[in-house]
Amino acid sequence: MQYRLDKYGNKLSALGFGCLRFQKKAGIIDMEATEKQIMEAYRSGVNYYDTAYIYTGSEAAIGEIFEKNGIRKDIYIATKLPHYLIRSAAGIERLFQEELKRLRTDYVDYYLMHMLNDADTWQRLLDMGIGTWIEEKKKTGAIRQIGFSYHGNSETFCKILDAYDWDFCQIQYNYLDEHSQAGRRGLNHAYAKGIPVIIMEPLRGGKLVNLLPEAAKKIIRDYQPSYTPAQWAFRWLWDQKEVTVVLSGMNTEEMVKDNVKTASETNAGDLTPEDQAMLRRVVEAIHANMKVGCTACGYCMPCPKGVDIPGTFAAWNRYHGENKFSGFREYLMCTALRKNTASASQCIGCGKCEKHCPQGISIRQMLKEASKDLESPVYKIAKKGAAWFVHF
């Protein structure tokens, strides 16, 4: 297993275990299978395990497994505070204690603000007293390091990164999302500040494996050296020294073994220019059915009305190019689950964005079309619900 260092010199396995997608029987986590997979990963050198308060049954499952096998002190647990469920400082402590009880531990190694998607939300938490709370928990050792997970554009990510003395962060990043969400710009900004970056969605929820279009699969199949689509996706990430840990939601022993093998064999700088060119061709094949040719350069931003233009177009392309649910989910996270909403429908047609778009995109028209597809009644209800949580 390859290891990379965190901010304080701790060795983290390049491969982290994402604990969201455990095998289930009748809707309940299959503890026997999950224990086998986790212990296979542990014996192979994986020491970073990522869960969250809202991952149903996950915290309790890994807490039981770690305690049963006596390995708590040998591994690092990362879990997350659902700040969107919190209305008071007392609520922060209550949820944290509940997590410790589930995890059967008295400390969390890496604690994240879950889906912290805008700087105003972080300011709200600071006003609530979370800064003092974090300091106290770090002083007692109940929290070893503090960070946040993020879904949104690179500009906002950089603002949040600069707004506090973070120990680490977590972003969605893969060769398809190189220039969307936090993207390479965000990754490089974190690296320049000495902040480790944990990667989620390395396979885009399976999009870069089973859901690849046939043209993309053929490009990979015909290329030498021969690796599977999943192996190429992981290799692209571990090729970058700025990446600290790559999470994988593994739920079979075979998957664990394959990912461990790739993590053990891949070093930063391994990919050749030819390898990089091949993956760019794969991206082009995936984008063949895009609705709008946005490169997420950000020249159209900021919008006077707060519309997240690159984020909207990325979600809209995903909505049509992959599947409607994943596109809708990304749009909801990037535009509605934040204090200052960034919906496409907020566009007033001023045209400022179009003056700066190097691609010559008819942004105003595209935003109207995207709004029709993405802002369904379900979206509007969720947006109102998010605004209610922020208010209280």
BELCOR-V718409 format. One record per helix or strand. SS is the DSSP state (alpha for helix, beta for strand). FROM is the first residue (numbers start at 1). TO is the last residue. If there is no record, write none. Layout:
ss=SS from=FROM to=TO
ss=SS from=FROM to=TO
This chain:
ss=beta from=3 to=5
ss=beta from=11 to=13
ss=beta from=15 to=18
ss=beta from=24 to=25
ss=beta from=28 to=29
ss=alpha from=31 to=43
ss=beta from=48 to=50
ss=alpha from=58 to=69
ss=alpha from=72 to=74
ss=beta from=76 to=81
ss=alpha from=83 to=85
ss=alpha from=89 to=103
ss=beta from=108 to=113
ss=alpha from=119 to=128
ss=alpha from=130 to=140
ss=beta from=143 to=150
ss=alpha from=154 to=162
ss=beta from=168 to=172
ss=alpha from=183 to=192
ss=beta from=196 to=200
ss=alpha from=204 to=206
ss=alpha from=214 to=222
ss=alpha from=229 to=238
ss=beta from=245 to=248
ss=alpha from=253 to=265
ss=alpha from=273 to=289
ss=alpha from=309 to=321
ss=alpha from=324 to=335
ss=alpha from=344 to=346
ss=alpha from=353 to=355
ss=alpha from=363 to=374
ss=alpha from=377 to=391
